[in-house]
Amino acid sequence: MIGVVAKLTIQPGKEADFEKTGKDLMAKVKANEPGCLTYQLYKSKKEPNVYIFMEQYASEEALKSHGQTEYFKAAGPALGACLAGAPDVQYFDIVE
């Protein structure tokens, strides 16, 4: 399994737009990607404009497939327009 944590800092005043697009993306991932075991957006309690997507994939193939979906590609510009800087995306291997 592969874990992904994507930390995103959002421009002040863009949080609602970001959350709307993020929620829509979460729903589509959960409905269409059986290889994606977890795909959840979280908002920081300490920094109101910092979010993370926590993701877990059954395989490298499932992770690659996620990035190729039309809805993921379509969400990119809307999410990107809300960002205050480059996302910090980290990849993890499961420890069993």
N, CA, C and O atoms as a GROMACS GRO file, in nm:
protein
  384
    1MET      N    1   0.083  -0.119   0.000
    1MET     CA    2   0.000   0.000   0.000
    1MET      C    3   0.088   0.125   0.000
    1MET      O    4   0.201   0.125   0.048
    2ILE      N    5   0.031   0.230  -0.055
    2ILE     CA    6   0.101   0.357  -0.068
    2ILE      C    7   0.018   0.465   0.000
    2ILE      O    8  -0.102   0.477  -0.024
    3GLY      N    9   0.083   0.543   0.085
    3GLY     CA   10   0.018   0.657   0.149
    3GLY      C   11   0.066   0.785   0.085
    3GLY      O   12   0.182   0.797   0.046
    4VAL      N   13  -0.024   0.881   0.074
    4VAL     CA   14   0.010   1.012   0.020
    4VAL      C   15  -0.047   1.117   0.114
    4VAL      O   16  -0.162   1.109   0.156
    5VAL      N   17   0.036   1.217   0.146
    5VAL     CA   18  -0.011   1.333   0.221
    5VAL      C   19   0.024   1.456   0.139
    5VAL      O   20   0.142   1.484   0.114
    6ALA      N   21  -0.078   1.529   0.098
    6ALA     CA   22  -0.059   1.650   0.019
    6ALA      C   23  -0.101   1.769   0.104
    6ALA      O   24  -0.219   1.787   0.135
    7LYS      N   25  -0.003   1.851   0.142
    7LYS     CA   26  -0.029   1.970   0.223
    7LYS      C   27  -0.044   2.090   0.130
    7LYS      O   28   0.041   2.115   0.045
    8LEU      N   29  -0.154   2.163   0.147
    8LEU     CA   30  -0.188   2.274   0.060
    8LEU      C   31  -0.217   2.398   0.143
    8LEU      O   32  -0.300   2.394   0.235
    9THR      N   33  -0.151   2.507   0.112
    9THR     CA   34  -0.178   2.635   0.177
    9THR      C   35  -0.261   2.718   0.082
    9THR      O   36  -0.225   2.737  -0.035
   10ILE      N   37  -0.374   2.769   0.133
   10ILE     CA   38  -0.474   2.836   0.052
   10ILE      C   39  -0.467   2.988   0.074
   10ILE      O   40  -0.444   3.034   0.185
   11GLN      N   41  -0.489   3.062  -0.034
   11GLN     CA   42  -0.492   3.208  -0.025
   11GLN      C   43  -0.607   3.253   0.066
   11GLN      O   44  -0.716   3.195   0.060
   12PRO      N   45  -0.585   3.354   0.148
   12PRO     CA   46  -0.694   3.405   0.232
   12PRO      C   47  -0.815   3.442   0.146
   12PRO      O   48  -0.803   3.507   0.042
   13GLY      N   49  -0.932   3.400   0.193
   13GLY     CA   50  -1.056   3.429   0.122
   13GLY      C   51  -1.094   3.327   0.017
   13GLY      O   52  -1.202   3.335  -0.040
   14LYS      N   53  -1.006   3.231  -0.010
   14LYS     CA   54  -1.033   3.129  -0.113
   14LYS      C   55  -1.071   2.994  -0.052
   14LYS      O   56  -1.089   2.896  -0.124
   15GLU      N   57  -1.083   2.990   0.080
   15GLU     CA   58  -1.108   2.862   0.147
   15GLU      C   59  -1.239   2.796   0.102
   15GLU      O   60  -1.242   2.676   0.080
   16ALA      N   61  -1.345   2.873   0.088
   16ALA     CA   62  -1.475   2.816   0.050
   16ALA      C   63  -1.468   2.756  -0.091
   16ALA      O   64  -1.521   2.648  -0.114
   17ASP      N   65  -1.404   2.826  -0.183
   17ASP     CA   66  -1.389   2.773  -0.319
   17ASP      C   67  -1.307   2.644  -0.319
   17ASP      O   68  -1.341   2.548  -0.387
   18PHE      N   69  -1.199   2.645  -0.241
   18PHE     CA   70  -1.114   2.527  -0.232
   18PHE      C   71  -1.191   2.408  -0.175
   18PHE      O   72  -1.185   2.298  -0.228
   19GLU      N   73  -1.263   2.432  -0.066
   19GLU     CA   74  -1.338   2.324  -0.002
   19GLU      C   75  -1.447   2.268  -0.094
   19GLU      O   76  -1.468   2.147  -0.098
   20LYS      N   77  -1.514   2.355  -0.168
   20LYS     CA   78  -1.619   2.308  -0.260
   20LYS      C   79  -1.559   2.214  -0.365
   20LYS      O   80  -1.613   2.105  -0.388
   21THR      N   81  -1.450   2.254  -0.427
   21THR     CA   82  -1.387   2.170  -0.528
   21THR      C   83  -1.330   2.043  -0.464
   21THR      O   84  -1.341   1.935  -0.522
   22GLY      N   85  -1.269   2.057  -0.346
   22GLY     CA   86  -1.214   1.941  -0.276
   22GLY      C   87  -1.319   1.839  -0.240
   22GLY      O   88  -1.297   1.719  -0.256
   23LYS      N   89  -1.434   1.883  -0.193
   23LYS     CA   90  -1.544   1.792  -0.157
   23LYS      C   91  -1.598   1.719  -0.280
   23LYS      O   92  -1.627   1.600  -0.275
   24ASP      N   93  -1.610   1.791  -0.391
   24ASP     CA   94  -1.656   1.730  -0.514
   24ASP      C   95  -1.557   1.623  -0.562
   24ASP      O   96  -1.596   1.514  -0.603
   25LEU      N   97  -1.429   1.656  -0.555
   25LEU     CA   98  -1.326   1.560  -0.595
   25LEU      C   99  -1.328   1.438  -0.505
   25LEU      O  100  -1.320   1.326  -0.554
   26MET      N  101  -1.340   1.457  -0.374
   26MET     CA  102  -1.348   1.344  -0.281
   26MET      C  103  -1.463   1.250  -0.317
   26MET      O  104  -1.446   1.128  -0.320
   27ALA      N  105  -1.578   1.307  -0.343
   27ALA     CA  106  -1.696   1.225  -0.376
   27ALA      C  107  -1.672   1.142  -0.502
   27ALA      O  108  -1.707   1.025  -0.507
   28LYS      N  109  -1.612   1.203  -0.602
   28LYS     CA  110  -1.587   1.131  -0.727
   28LYS      C  111  -1.483   1.021  -0.709
   28LYS      O  112  -1.497   0.912  -0.764
   29VAL      N  113  -1.378   1.050  -0.633
   29VAL     CA  114  -1.275   0.948  -0.607
   29VAL      C  115  -1.336   0.830  -0.533
   29VAL      O  116  -1.317   0.715  -0.571
   30LYS      N  117  -1.410   0.860  -0.427
   30LYS     CA  118  -1.470   0.753  -0.345
   30LYS      C  119  -1.569   0.669  -0.425
   30LYS      O  120  -1.581   0.549  -0.400
   31ALA      N  121  -1.640   0.730  -0.519
   31ALA     CA  122  -1.740   0.659  -0.598
   31ALA      C  123  -1.681   0.578  -0.713
   31ALA      O  124  -1.742   0.481  -0.758
   32ASN      N  125  -1.562   0.615  -0.760
   32ASN     CA  126  -1.511   0.556  -0.884
   32ASN      C  127  -1.376   0.485  -0.876
   32ASN      O  128  -1.334   0.425  -0.974
   33GLU      N  129  -1.309   0.490  -0.762
   33GLU     CA  130  -1.175   0.433  -0.754
   33GLU      C  131  -1.164   0.330  -0.643
   33GLU      O  132  -1.127   0.363  -0.531
   34PRO      N  133  -1.194   0.204  -0.673
   34PRO     CA  134  -1.185   0.101  -0.570
   34PRO      C  135  -1.042   0.080  -0.518
   34PRO      O  136  -1.025   0.032  -0.406
   35GLY      N  137  -0.942   0.116  -0.596
   35GLY     CA  138  -0.803   0.103  -0.552
   35GLY      C  139  -0.758   0.214  -0.460
   35GLY      O  140  -0.649   0.208  -0.403
   36CYS      N  141  -0.841   0.317  -0.446
   36CYS     CA  142  -0.812   0.426  -0.352
   36CYS      C  143  -0.888   0.394  -0.223
   36CYS      O  144  -1.010   0.405  -0.218
   37LEU      N  145  -0.814   0.355  -0.121
   37LEU     CA  146  -0.874   0.309   0.003
   37LEU      C  147  -0.914   0.424   0.096
   37LEU      O  148  -1.009   0.410   0.174
   38THR      N  149  -0.844   0.535   0.088
   38THR     CA  150  -0.874   0.655   0.167
   38THR      C  151  -0.845   0.777   0.082
   38THR      O  152  -0.740   0.785   0.017
   39TYR      N  153  -0.937   0.872   0.082
   39TYR     CA  154  -0.915   0.999   0.014
   39TYR      C  155  -0.995   1.102   0.091
   39TYR      O  156  -1.115   1.119   0.068
   40GLN      N  157  -0.929   1.171   0.183
   40GLN     CA  158  -1.000   1.260   0.273
   40GLN      C  159  -0.928   1.393   0.286
   40GLN      O  160  -0.805   1.398   0.296
   41LEU      N  161  -1.004   1.500   0.285
   41LEU     CA  162  -0.952   1.635   0.302
   41LEU      C  163  -0.968   1.676   0.448
   41LEU      O  164  -1.075   1.658   0.507
   42TYR      N  165  -0.861   1.732   0.505
   42TYR     CA  166  -0.862   1.781   0.642
   42TYR      C  167  -0.817   1.926   0.644
   42TYR      O  168  -0.735   1.969   0.563
   43LYS      N  169  -0.873   2.002   0.740
   43LYS     CA  170  -0.836   2.143   0.759
   43LYS      C  171  -0.763   2.155   0.892
   43LYS      O  172  -0.807   2.100   0.993
   44SER      N  173  -0.652   2.227   0.893
   44SER     CA  174  -0.572   2.246   1.014
   44SER      C  175  -0.651   2.321   1.120
   44SER      O  176  -0.722   2.416   1.091
   45LYS      N  177  -0.637   2.276   1.244
   45LYS     CA  178  -0.698   2.346   1.357
   45LYS      C  179  -0.618   2.469   1.394
   45LYS      O  180  -0.674   2.566   1.447
   46LYS      N  181  -0.487   2.468   1.367
   46LYS     CA  182  -0.400   2.580   1.405
   46LYS      C  183  -0.389   2.686   1.297
   46LYS      O  184  -0.379   2.805   1.327
   47GLU      N  185  -0.390   2.644   1.171
   47GLU     CA  186  -0.373   2.736   1.058
   47GLU      C  187  -0.493   2.722   0.965
   47GLU      O  188  -0.499   2.627   0.887
   48PRO      N  189  -0.590   2.814   0.972
   48PRO     CA  190  -0.716   2.796   0.899
   48PRO      C  191  -0.704   2.793   0.747
   48PRO      O  192  -0.801   2.757   0.679
   49ASN      N  193  -0.590   2.830   0.692
   49ASN     CA  194  -0.575   2.824   0.546
   49ASN      C  195  -0.484   2.709   0.503
   49ASN      O  196  -0.437   2.707   0.389
   50VAL      N  197  -0.458   2.614   0.593
   50VAL     CA  198  -0.376   2.497   0.561
   50VAL      C  199  -0.464   2.371   0.564
   50VAL      O  200  -0.538   2.347   0.659
   51TYR      N  201  -0.453   2.294   0.457
   51TYR     CA  202  -0.530   2.170   0.441
   51TYR      C  203  -0.435   2.057   0.404
   51TYR      O  204  -0.324   2.080   0.356
   52ILE      N  205  -0.481   1.934   0.430
   52ILE     CA  206  -0.411   1.818   0.375
   52ILE      C  207  -0.512   1.723   0.314
   52ILE      O  208  -0.623   1.707   0.364
   53PHE      N  209  -0.472   1.660   0.206
   53PHE     CA  210  -0.541   1.543   0.156
   53PHE      C  211  -0.462   1.424   0.208
   53PHE      O  212  -0.342   1.415   0.185
   54MET      N  213  -0.529   1.333   0.278
   54MET     CA  214  -0.468   1.208   0.319
   54MET      C  215  -0.524   1.100   0.228
   54MET      O  216  -0.646   1.084   0.215
   55GLU      N  217  -0.433   1.028   0.164
   55GLU     CA  218  -0.473   0.930   0.064
   55GLU      C  219  -0.404   0.797   0.090
   55GLU      O  220  -0.291   0.793   0.138
   56GLN      N  221  -0.472   0.688   0.057
   56GLN     CA  222  -0.412   0.556   0.066
   56GLN      C  223  -0.456   0.475  -0.055
   56GLN      O  224  -0.575   0.466  -0.086
   57TYR      N  225  -0.358   0.416  -0.122
   57TYR     CA  226  -0.384   0.340  -0.244
   57TYR      C  227  -0.340   0.196  -0.226
   57TYR      O  228  -0.240   0.168  -0.160
   58ALA      N  229  -0.414   0.106  -0.285
   58ALA     CA  230  -0.384  -0.037  -0.276
   58ALA      C  231  -0.256  -0.073  -0.350
   58ALA      O  232  -0.191  -0.172  -0.317
   59SER      N  233  -0.221   0.006  -0.452
   59SER     CA  234  -0.104  -0.027  -0.535
   59SER      C  235  -0.054   0.097  -0.608
   59SER      O  236  -0.120   0.201  -0.612
   60GLU      N  237   0.064   0.084  -0.665
   60GLU     CA  238   0.121   0.190  -0.748
   60GLU      C  239   0.030   0.216  -0.868
   60GLU      O  240   0.012   0.331  -0.909
   61GLU      N  241  -0.027   0.109  -0.922
   61GLU     CA  242  -0.118   0.122  -1.037
   61GLU      C  243  -0.241   0.205  -1.000
   61GLU      O  244  -0.285   0.289  -1.079
   62ALA      N  245  -0.296   0.183  -0.882
   62ALA     CA  246  -0.414   0.259  -0.837
   62ALA      C  247  -0.379   0.408  -0.822
   62ALA      O  248  -0.459   0.495  -0.855
   63LEU      N  249  -0.259   0.435  -0.771
   63LEU     CA  250  -0.214   0.574  -0.757
   63LEU      C  251  -0.200   0.640  -0.894
   63LEU      O  252  -0.245   0.753  -0.913
   64LYS      N  253  -0.137   0.571  -0.987
   64LYS     CA  254  -0.120   0.626  -1.122
   64LYS      C  255  -0.254   0.648  -1.190
   64LYS      O  256  -0.276   0.749  -1.256
   65SER      N  257  -0.344   0.553  -1.173
   65SER     CA  258  -0.477   0.563  -1.233
   65SER      C  259  -0.552   0.686  -1.180
   65SER      O  260  -0.620   0.755  -1.256
   66HIS      N  261  -0.539   0.712  -1.051
   66HIS     CA  262  -0.604   0.828  -0.990
   66HIS      C  263  -0.563   0.958  -1.060
   66HIS      O  264  -0.648   1.041  -1.092
   67GLY      N  265  -0.434   0.973  -1.084
   67GLY     CA  266  -0.384   1.094  -1.147
   67GLY      C  267  -0.425   1.112  -1.291
   67GLY      O  268  -0.414   1.221  -1.347
   68GLN      N  269  -0.474   1.003  -1.354
   68GLN     CA  270  -0.514   1.009  -1.494
   68GLN      C  271  -0.664   1.028  -1.514
   68GLN      O  272  -0.710   1.039  -1.628
   69THR      N  273  -0.740   1.030  -1.406
   69THR     CA  274  -0.885   1.044  -1.421
   69THR      C  275  -0.922   1.183  -1.472
   69THR      O  276  -0.854   1.282  -1.441
   70GLU      N  277  -1.028   1.189  -1.548
   70GLU     CA  278  -1.074   1.317  -1.604
   70GLU      C  279  -1.115   1.414  -1.493
   70GLU      O  280  -1.087   1.534  -1.502
   71TYR      N  281  -1.181   1.364  -1.388
   71TYR     CA  282  -1.226   1.454  -1.281
   71TYR      C  283  -1.108   1.507  -1.200
   71TYR      O  284  -1.114   1.619  -1.150
   72PHE      N  285  -1.001   1.428  -1.184
   72PHE     CA  286  -0.882   1.479  -1.115
   72PHE      C  287  -0.816   1.590  -1.198
   72PHE      O  288  -0.779   1.695  -1.146
   73LYS      N  289  -0.803   1.564  -1.328
   73LYS     CA  290  -0.743   1.665  -1.416
   73LYS      C  291  -0.829   1.791  -1.420
   73LYS      O  292  -0.776   1.902  -1.424
   74ALA      N  293  -0.961   1.775  -1.420
   74ALA     CA  294  -1.052   1.890  -1.427
   74ALA      C  295  -1.048   1.972  -1.298
   74ALA      O  296  -1.066   2.094  -1.303
   75ALA      N  297  -1.025   1.908  -1.183
   75ALA     CA  298  -1.022   1.979  -1.056
   75ALA      C  299  -0.893   2.060  -1.040
   75ALA      O  300  -0.890   2.157  -0.964
   76GLY      N  301  -0.788   2.021  -1.109
   76GLY     CA  302  -0.658   2.085  -1.094
   76GLY      C  303  -0.658   2.236  -1.106
   76GLY      O  304  -0.608   2.304  -1.016
   77PRO      N  305  -0.712   2.292  -1.214
   77PRO     CA  306  -0.711   2.438  -1.228
   77PRO      C  307  -0.790   2.511  -1.118
   77PRO      O  308  -0.747   2.616  -1.071
   78ALA      N  309  -0.904   2.455  -1.077
   78ALA     CA  310  -0.985   2.519  -0.973
   78ALA      C  311  -0.913   2.515  -0.838
   78ALA      O  312  -0.913   2.614  -0.764
   79LEU      N  313  -0.851   2.401  -0.807
   79LEU     CA  314  -0.775   2.391  -0.682
   79LEU      C  315  -0.652   2.482  -0.689
   79LEU      O  316  -0.621   2.553  -0.593
   80GLY      N  317  -0.584   2.478  -0.800
   80GLY     CA  318  -0.462   2.557  -0.818
   80GLY      C  319  -0.487   2.706  -0.804
   80GLY      O  320  -0.400   2.778  -0.753
   81ALA      N  321  -0.602   2.754  -0.848
   81ALA     CA  322  -0.635   2.896  -0.839
   81ALA      C  323  -0.650   2.942  -0.695
   81ALA      O  324  -0.647   3.062  -0.667
   82CYS      N  325  -0.665   2.847  -0.603
   82CYS     CA  326  -0.681   2.881  -0.461
   82CYS      C  327  -0.550   2.875  -0.383
   82CYS      O  328  -0.542   2.925  -0.271
   83LEU      N  329  -0.448   2.815  -0.441
   83LEU     CA  330  -0.324   2.792  -0.368
   83LEU      C  331  -0.243   2.919  -0.345
   83LEU      O  332  -0.240   3.009  -0.429
   84ALA      N  333  -0.176   2.924  -0.229
   84ALA     CA  334  -0.088   3.034  -0.197
   84ALA      C  335   0.058   2.999  -0.227
   84ALA      O  336   0.147   3.081  -0.208
   85GLY      N  337   0.081   2.878  -0.274
   85GLY     CA  338   0.216   2.831  -0.306
   85GLY      C  339   0.209   2.688  -0.355
   85GLY      O  340   0.101   2.630  -0.367
   86ALA      N  341   0.324   2.633  -0.384
   86ALA     CA  342   0.330   2.496  -0.434
   86ALA      C  343   0.287   2.397  -0.326
   86ALA      O  344   0.320   2.415  -0.209
   87PRO      N  345   0.211   2.293  -0.365
   87PRO     CA  346   0.174   2.190  -0.267
   87PRO      C  347   0.298   2.112  -0.222
   87PRO      O  348   0.395   2.099  -0.296
   88ASP      N  349   0.291   2.061  -0.101
   88ASP     CA  350   0.395   1.973  -0.048
   88ASP      C  351   0.336   1.832  -0.048
   88ASP      O  352   0.256   1.798   0.040
   89VAL      N  353   0.375   1.752  -0.145
   89VAL     CA  354   0.321   1.616  -0.159
   89VAL      C  355   0.428   1.516  -0.120
   89VAL      O  356   0.539   1.517  -0.173
   90GLN      N  357   0.392   1.429  -0.024
   90GLN     CA  358   0.485   1.327   0.023
   90GLN      C  359   0.423   1.190   0.006
   90GLN      O  360   0.302   1.172   0.025
   91TYR      N  361   0.507   1.093  -0.031
   91TYR     CA  362   0.465   0.956  -0.057
   91TYR      C  363   0.525   0.864   0.048
   91TYR      O  364   0.640   0.882   0.089
   92PHE      N  365   0.447   0.766   0.093
   92PHE     CA  366   0.489   0.677   0.200
   92PHE      C  367   0.459   0.532   0.166
   92PHE      O  368   0.358   0.501   0.101
   93ASP      N  369   0.547   0.442   0.210
   93ASP     CA  370   0.521   0.299   0.201
   93ASP      C  371   0.463   0.253   0.334
   93ASP      O  372   0.503   0.302   0.440
   94ILE      N  373   0.370   0.159   0.328
   94ILE     CA  374   0.310   0.107   0.448
   94ILE      C  375   0.411   0.026   0.529
   94ILE      O  376   0.496  -0.044   0.473
   95VAL      N  377   0.401   0.036   0.659
   95VAL     CA  378   0.485  -0.044   0.749
   95VAL      C  379   0.393  -0.147   0.812
   95VAL      O  380   0.298  -0.112   0.884
   96GLU      N  381   0.421  -0.273   0.786
   96GLU     CA  382   0.337  -0.380   0.841
   96GLU      C  383   0.415  -0.469   0.933
   96GLU      O  384   0.361  -0.564   0.988
   0.00000   0.00000   0.00000
